[in-house]
Amino acid sequence: MNSVHKPQPMTKGFFTPGVIVLLVLAVNGLGFLLGRFLFGIGSVTNLSNQYPWGIWIAIDVAAGVALAAGGFTTAALGHVMHREEYHIVVRPALLTAMLGYTFAALAVCIDLGRWYYIWHPLIMWNGTSALFEVGMCVMIYMMVLYIEFLPIVAERFIGRITLKGVFARLNKPLEALLRALDRGLSKTMFIFIIAGVVLSTLHQSSLGTLMIIAGPKVHPLWQTPILPLLFLLSAVSVGYPMVIFESMIASRSFGLKPEMDVLSRLGSFMAPLLSIYLAFKIGDMVIRESFMYLTEVNTASVMFTIEIVVGVAIPLRMFLSEVVVRSRLWLFVASCLVVFGVLLNRINTFVVAYNPPYAVKAYFPSIGEISVTVGFVSILVLLYRFYVRTFAVISIAKVTPAARAKYAIRGGRS
């Protein structure tokens, strides 16, 4: 039976056993975060002059930005390439990207020793700094994501503003503002979509440039002149698996049937994307002869092998199978492996591979660092649940009247 997909707010209750667990983890993380601001960054982290960054940069920022790549990859597919059948995953991907970039920006703030100077790049420009380029692109792209989300907000509240009492006089101005935003953005949204795609390619690659600057401090297995290209390719490769991962988790959480037709099509794109990334990765190792470091059994070689085999090679082989792409379980597993691979790549590049020449001891994240990171992830999931219950983000299939009549004429045979 034919059906149409219409975005609408989810009606399932907010509180579940899983949500309660997330709330506990979020409160725990916020407690350590309060200690960081009250007593300094050294009170809750194992960071030092030798290791000025840790998992807050590797996971919360570098990995967070990469895993939010579904926003610009689906925007490119649905809007730039005008593939209408993928529009049902654009809004969830947009929300995920918006929340992901917001928390990445917050993570940068808490990782700065003098966090209250986070605004300096806005007025103190340094055109030769890769970090400046990353900061400006992330800030602008985050604004673009919020602008792209405004039509969903306008759609939710147009015709529904009913403030009472002294605020009643604001009803008509707010209504007029929402309608003006809706009309204006409907005509100019393509500008922000294209800008978002361009900005994403810029800062995704520039995150790799940061580690090139570190030079010999980074292990040769990861230190390469094409690191910006590898960061961009890996971000593009993880975009669709992250959309599949998020879509299936949300569908299960809200008791919906996942749109396997669309998700399987996204999965069919993955084999070529992963093949290109793996080809550049292996080709770079052959040209630089860095593969010889894999003959040594140590932390770097083991982590690199896991990253490539588990995070790239195995899911690549899985996505080549039609059975995997059509299977709800195996498609989810393959997508999880890609997400894991990119997450591990960022941890490896920023933490495992980083070896300061004068370090007196190895870095390992403290309980406070882990708690804040887990707390951030928990808050992100809770906010996602709040947004999809408030705004029309997730599309639900509805049978059209014509299809229902046709179905009845056939005697109930689909």
N, C-alpha and C positions, 0 to 999 in steps of 0.2 A: 504494500500500500504506500503510495506517494505521500510525502509530508514536507512541511516547510519548517525551518528553524528560526525561532524568534528568541532573542535575548530577553531574559526576565530575572528579577531577583529571586533568590532561593528562599524557600519558606521553611526549611527544616530548622529546628531549634538550634540556638547558638551553642549551648553548653552540652558537652558530651564527656565521657571519661577521658578521652584523648585531649580535649580542650582543657580540662582541669589539670592534667599533667603539664601541658604547655604553659598554663598560667603559673604553675609552681616554678618551672624552669625559667620563665621570664622574670618573675620576682627575684629569684636567686641571682640572675645575671644583673638585674638593675641594682641589687644590693652591692655587688662588687663594683659596678660602674660608679655608684655613689662614692665608694671608697677611693676610686681612682681620682675623682674630681676633688675630694676633700683632702686627701693625703698625698697626692701626686702619683704619677704613672709607675714609679718604682715600688709603690706599696702593694700593688696587685699583680705585677708582671715580673718576668725574668729577663726583661730587656736591659741592655747595658751599652756602654760606648762601643763595644765590639759587635754587639747584635742590636742595632737600633730599631729593627723591626722584627716582627714574629708572625704569629698566626692571624693577628688582627689585620695585617696587610695582606698576607698570603691568601687567607680564606675570606674574610669579610670584604676586602676590597678587590684584589685581583681575581679571585674565583667568583666572587659575587657579581662583578661586572661581566665576566665571561658567561656565567650561567643566566644572566639576564639578556643574553643575546637573542633570545627568542622574540623579543620585541621588534628588533629591526629586521630579522630574517623573515618573520611572518608578514611584517608590513611591506617588505619588498615583494613578497610572493602575492599577497592579497591585493595590495593597492597599486604598486608600481607595475607589476606584471599583469594586473587585472585578472587574477585567477579567482573568480567569485566563489568557487566552491570551498575556498579556504577561509572565508570571512568568519566562519563560526569559531575559529580558534584565534582570531586576531585580538579580540577584546580580552580574553584571559591572558594571552601573551603580553599585551600592553600593560595590564595590571601587574603582572609578575615583574616586568621590566621596571615599571614605575617604583614599585616597592623595593626591588633589588638595588636600584641606583640610589634611592633615598637612604637606605641603610649603608650602602657603600660610602656615601658622603659622610654620614654620621660616624662610620668607622674611622675614616681619615681624621675626623675631628678629635676623637678620643685617643687616637694613636699619636697625635702631636703632643710633645711635651708642653708647649704653650698653646693649648687648644684655642684660646681666645684670640689668636692671630690668624685664624682660619680665613678671614676675609682679606688678608693682605694681597693675594694674587689678583684681586679685582682691581686694585689701583697700582700695585707694584709689579709691572710687567717685565718679564725676562724672556724675550723671544728666542733665545738660544737654549732654553731649558726644556728638556723632554717632560719633566714633571709639571712645568707650567702649562704645556700643551695638553697634557692629560687632565689637569685640574680644570682648565677652561672648557674643554670639550665635554667633560662629564657634567659640569654645572649647566652648560647650555643645553645639553641633551636631556638632562633631568627636567629643565623647564619645558622643553619640547614635549616630553612625555606627559607632563601635567596638562599642557595645552591640548594634546591629543585626547586626553581623558575628559576634558571639559564638556564635549557634546554628550557624553554619557551622563554627566551630572545634570546638565540642562534638561536632557530627556526625562530624568527622574523627577525633577521639581517643577517643570513648566506646568502651570495650571493647578499646582498643588500647594502653593504658598498661602498659608492661612494663619499668619501671625495674629495674636490676640492683644488686647489692651493697648498700651501706648505704642507698641511696635506695629500695630495694624496699618499705620500710615506708610510703612515700608513695603507693604504687599505689592502695590502697583509698580513702584520703581524697581523692585527686585524682579518682578515678572517681566518688565520691559527689558531689563538687563539680560536676563536669561534668554529671552527670545532674540535679542540683538546678537548675543554670543553665538547662539545656534545658527542664525542666518549667516553671520560673518564667517564662522569657522567652516560651514558647509561649502563655502566658495573658495576658501584659502587653505583648507586642510592639506591639500596635496603638497603645498610648500613645506609645511612642517614635517610631513612624512618623508619627503626627499631629504630634507635637512637632517632628520633623525638617522637615516641610513648612512649619509655621508659622515656625520659626526661619529657614529659608532665605529665605522671602519678606521677613523683616525685614532681614536683613543684606545681601541682594542690593540692596535699594532704598537702604539707608543708605550703601552705598559711593558712590552718586550724590550723596547729601547732602553728603559730604565736599567734593566739588568745587563745590557751590553756595556753601559757606562761603568758597571762594577768591575769589568775586566777580569783579571786572574783570580779575583775573589770568588768567582762562580766556577763550579766544576766544568771541565771541558765537555762532558756529556750534554750539558745544557747551554754552555756559552758558545754562541754562534752568531755570525753577522746577519743571518736571516731570522733571528729570533723574533723581530717584529712581524715578519710574514707568518711564522709558525703560530704566533699568538692570534693573529687575525684568522688564519685557517682553522685553528682549533675552536675559536669562538663561533665561527660560521657553522662548523661541524656539530657543535653542541646545541645550537639554537633549536632545531626541530626535535631532537630527543628530549630537551627540557620541556618543550610544549607537550609532547606525548606523556612524559612523566607527570607533569602538573595536571593535565587533562584527566588522566586515569585516576589519580589520587582524588581529585575533586569529584569526579563521577562517583567513585566508591563512597566518599564521605557524605554526599548528598543523595545517595540512593538512585543515581541516574545510570542509564545505559551509555557507555562510551561510544562516541561516533567513530567506530572502527573503519568505516569507509574512508573518512578524511585522514585519520591517524595512520592507516596503512599506506595511503598515498605519500604522507610525509616520510614514513619509514622507507619508502622506495627511493627517496632522494639520498639516503644516508650512505649507501655503498660507494657511490662516486665521490661524495664529499670526504669520507674517511680515507678512500684510496688516494686522493690528491694529497691530503695531509700526511699520510704514511709515506708516500713516495718522496715528498720533500724532506721528511724526517730522516729516512734511510739514506737518501741521496746526499744529504748534508753530512751524515756520519761517514759515508764512504769517501767523500771528497776531503774532509778534514782528518780522516783516519782516526776518528775518536772512538770507533768501535773496539779498539784495543783495550780501552778501559773496562770493557765488559768482561775481560778475562780475569780481572781482579774481583774476588768475592768480598765486597764491603757494602756499607749502607747505600752508597750512591749507585753502584751497579745493580743491586737488588731492587731498589726503588724505581730505577729507570726501566728495568725489565718488566716489573709489574705494570708500570704506567703504559708501556707500549703493548705488551701482550694482552693484559686484562682490559685496558682502557681503549685500545684501538683495534688490534688484530682479531680478537675473539668477536667483538660486536660487528666488525666488518664482515667476517665470515657469516655471522648470523643474519645480517641484513641482506646478504646475497640469496638467502633462502626465502622462497615464496611462502613456505609454511610458517616461518617466523613472522614475516610481515603481516600475515593474515591472522595470526594467533594473538589474542589479547594478552596472554601470560608472557609469551616469548618476546613479543614486541616491547612489553614493559621491561623485561629483564635486559634486553639488548640496549634499550634507552638508558636504563640505570647504569649499565657498564660504561657507556659513553660519558654520562654525567660524572661518574666516578673517575674516569680517566682524565678529564679536563680539570676536575678538582685536585686530583693528585699531581697533575702537571704543574699547577700553580703553586702547590705546597712544595713540590720538589724544586722548582726554579727559585722561589723566594726564600725557602728555609733550608731544605736538605742540601742543595747545591751551593749555598752561600757559606763560604769558609774564610772569615777574616784572618789575615796573616798573624795578628798578634793576640788572637783569642786565647784566654787561659783555660776556658772550659767550654763545652758544647752547650748549645741552647736547647732547652726543652720548655714548652709552654707551661705556665703555672696554672694552678686551679682557677685563679681569678681570670686569666686570659681565656681558658676553656669555658668557664661559666658565662662570661660576657658574650662570647661567640655563640654558644648554645642558646643563651637568652635572646640574642638578636634574631636568630633563626626562628625561635618560638614566637616572638612578637610579630615577625613577618608573616608567619602562617596564620596567626590570630587576626591580623589586619586583613589578610586576604579573605578569610572567612567572613569578616565583618563587611567588607566591600561587596562581596558577591551576594550577601543577603540584603544589602541596601540598594545596590545599583544593578541594572540589567547588564550583566557581564557574560554569564554562561547561557548559551543557547540551548533551548529545549525543543525537541521535535514535536510538531503539531500536525495532525492529519487535516488536509484541506477538505472543505465541503465537497468539492468535485470528486476527490479521491474517495471520500467516505461513501458517496452515492454510487460510484462505480464499484466499490467493494461490496455494497449491499446488493447490487444487481447481479454480481457474480456469485451470490450466495455465501459471502463471507470467506471466499478463497483469495488469499493475498498473492 
